[in-house]
């Protein structure tokens, strides 16, 4: 069994979590919609994650919808005391699998209750408000109304801590004027580094940064530099990509997702990988477009 504690820990709300966590999005069916082909296999991945020491699971009731949270409950309930389940609200799924915004006070209240019911919890430990102003990333727009609605649910005791997802620096500042923020979840990886300055600022403020698509998402990272570094270290490209994130900043918490136990174990091996400075320098060039291969 690997010791993922080697990757370190960081505060997330009232808890200290391992920096290698697990994202449950891929436990739903294709396109994060409908049930998986192998529900027992999905449950086995979750049990393996917890058995490996993971105590931070990222999910949402709009994965499926409802499917992922129901699998988490079936596989892991009753939950261990140190397990932090982080969920997201602010979107909904259409009958055709489409995504749309759901950020009214009624929408957010309903989403919190859906998460509570399907996870079997009385209080959600951390809830991220997922913003939908931009189709392909963060975009400016006031978050006062939806964030205030979420803060009200926090005061009612249904939510313990609040985070933001798909967010700009200005929106983070707007939210923090209303309630404390314990984490930010944005798109970030070796090739997508728009949030470099934001990560450093959040680190100074003691706020966790949780990159989604840390391995590129539906189009996995592909780069000759990444492949060369991986080969030189006897590791896989994805292990190197995760190790780079772990070394990038101490406040980064990783939630790589998979529906495979073997792939999960491969991801966790990144905790044992230390990248030499010269290899980090090579990898840092990827975001500048050096030797980047566009996925097909």
N, C-alpha and C positions, 0 to 999 in steps of 0.2 A: 504494500500500500504506500502510495506516495505521500510525502509530507508537504502539503500545500502551504503549511505555515511558514515555509521558507520564503514565500513571496511577501510576507509581512501582513500587517493588519492596519485597519483605519476605522475611525469612528463613523457610524451611520446611525443618526438619531441617538437613542439611549444605549446603543449596542456598539461593540467593537467586532468587526467582521473580518474574515479572511479576505485578502485582496483578490483571490481567485474565487469567483462565484459561478452561478449558472443562470442562463437565460432560457426560459421555458417556451419561447415563441414557436420553436420548431416541433413541439409536441403535438400541435394541431395538424390538420390535414394540409394538402397542397395549397399554397397561397395563404397560409395561416387561417384556413377556413374549413369548417367541418371536422369530423373525427379523423384520427390517424388510422392507417391501415392496421397497425399493430398496437392496440391499447396496452396490452400487457408489457410490450417492449418499451413503451413510453414510460410506464410506471417503473420498470427496471432501471432506466436511466436515472430517474429521480432518486431512487433508493441508493444507487451506486454513488451519485453525487454526494448525498448526505453521509454515506459510509466512508467516503474519501475525505471528509472533513469540511466540505462546503457548508457554510452557514448563512449564505446570502443567495436567495432565489428571486429572480425578476420575472414578473408575469403580468397579465392583464385579463380582465374578464371579456375584453373584446377579441381575444385570441380564440378563435373557434366559430362564433363566440361561445363563451361559457366552458368550452371543452377543456382547455388547459387547466383552469382552476379546479375543475371537477377531477381531473386526473391527479393533480397535486394532492387534493384532499384524500382521494382513495389510496394513494401510494404512501403518504407521509403522516396522515392524521392518526393519533394525536401528535402534534409537532413537538420536537425537542425545544427546550427553553431558550437555547441560544440561536435558533433558526430565525432569521429575519426574512420575511416574505414582503417584497416590495411590488406594488401594483401600480397601474396607470389608468387614468380616466381622461375623458375629453374627446373621445372618438366613438363612433358606432359602425357596425357592419350592416350593409344592405343585404337583401336576400340573394343578390348576385355576387356577394363577396366584396363589394365596393367599400371604400372607407369614406366617412364624412365626419364633420365636426359635430360634437354633442357637448356643448359647453355652457348651456343655460343652467341656472340653479337647479331646476327640476332634473335635467339630464345628469348632472353631477351627483345629486342626491341618490337618484336611481342607480347610478353606476356603483357608488359606494356600497349600497345595500346588496347589489348583485354580487360584488366581490366578497362581501361578508358572508352571504348565504352560501356561495359556491365553495369558498375556502373553509367554511365552518368556523369562522372567527367572530368574536364580539367587537373587536377593535382591529383596524388595519394599522400595522406598525408604521409603514411609510407609503404614502400615496403621491405619485407624480402626476401633475397636471400636464397633459400632453397638448401642446399648442398646435393649431392647424391653420395658422395664418398663411403659410407658404406651402406650395405643393411639393417642393423638393428640398426643403430645409427651413431653418428659422427665417422669419420675416417679422418686421416691426408691426406693432399693434398693441393697444392697451389690454392688459390682463387684469385690470382692477376688478371687473365684475366677476369673472369665473374664479379668480384667486380668492376673492372675498367670500364667495360661496363655499369654497373648499375650507377656508379658515373657519367658517361658521360650523361646518361639520366637525372640524377639529375641536372646537370649543364644546361641542355636544358629546365629545368622547368617542366618536365613531372612527376618528383618524388620530393617530398619535403624532406623526411627523409628516411634513410636506416637502415635496421636491418639485422640480420643473423639468420638462422634456421638450426638445426642439425649440430652444429659447435663445434670445439675444441677451447681451450684457445689460441693455436698458431695461428689458423685461425682468431680469433678475433683480435689479435695483428696485423696480416698481413693486415686485412681490415682497422683497425683504422689508419694505416700508409698512407692509400689512401684517406679515407673520414671518417667523424664522423659516429658513430654507436649509435642509440638511444635505441635499444632493441635487446635482444637475445631470441630466442625461441627454447627450447630443451625439451626433454622428462624428466619429473621430477614429482614425487609424493611421498607419504608416503613410498612406497616400492621400489622406483627407485630413489636413491639419489646420483648418481655419480657426480652431479654438485654442491654438497654442497659448496666446496671451491670456485668454479666459481661464485656462487650467491653472496657470501660475497665480492669477489673482484669487481664484477659489482656494488654492492651497494656502495662501497667506491668511485667508479667512476661515480656514478649518472646515471647508465644505467639500464633500466628496464629489468627484467627477466620474460618471459612469458612461463610458463610450458604448453606444450601440453600433452594430456592424463592425466590431473590432477586427474581424477577419475579412471585411469587405461585403458582408451580407449575401445577397442572392447572386452576386458576381464576385467570387473570391479573389483576393489580392493576387496579382500575377506580376512579377518583376524579375528580371534577370539578376539584379543585385540581391534581392531577397533569396532567390534560389541559390546563388553562389555562397552567400553567408551561411545559409542552412547547411549546404553540403560541406562547407569547411568545418562546421561545428558538429557534424553528425546528427543534425536535428531536421525536422520537417520545416518547410516555410511557415506554416501556421504557428508552430511552436516559437519560432523566431519572432514572428509578428506580435505574439502575445508577450514574449519576454521583453521586447522593445517597449511596449506599453507599460509594463511593470516598472521598467527602469526610467521611463519618461518623467514620472512624478509620483510622489508617495501618496497623493490623494486619489489616484486613479484606482477604481474598483472595476474588475473585469467580469463580464457576464456572457462569455461565449456560449452559444447555444448549439445543441446537436440532438438528434434523435437516436444516436448510436452510442452504446456503452464503450465500444472500442475507440470511437472518436473522442468521447469524453475523457478517457484515460490519456489519450494523446495530448489533448489540450492541457490537462493538469500537469503533464510533464514539463510544461513551460516554467513551473515554479523552480525547477532545478537548473534552469539554463541562465548563465550569466554571460552577457554580451561584452566582449572587449571593446575598448574605446574606438579602435579602428573599424570594427564591424558596425558600431553605432553610427560612425561618420558615413559609412557607405549607405546604410539604411536611411539616414537623414536626407540623402539626395533624392530618394524616391518621390517625395512630395514636390520637389522642384521639377519633376518631369524627366529626370535623368534615367534613361534606360527603362522607362515604364512601358509595359505591354498592355495595350487596351484589351480587356476581356472580350471574347467573341460570344 
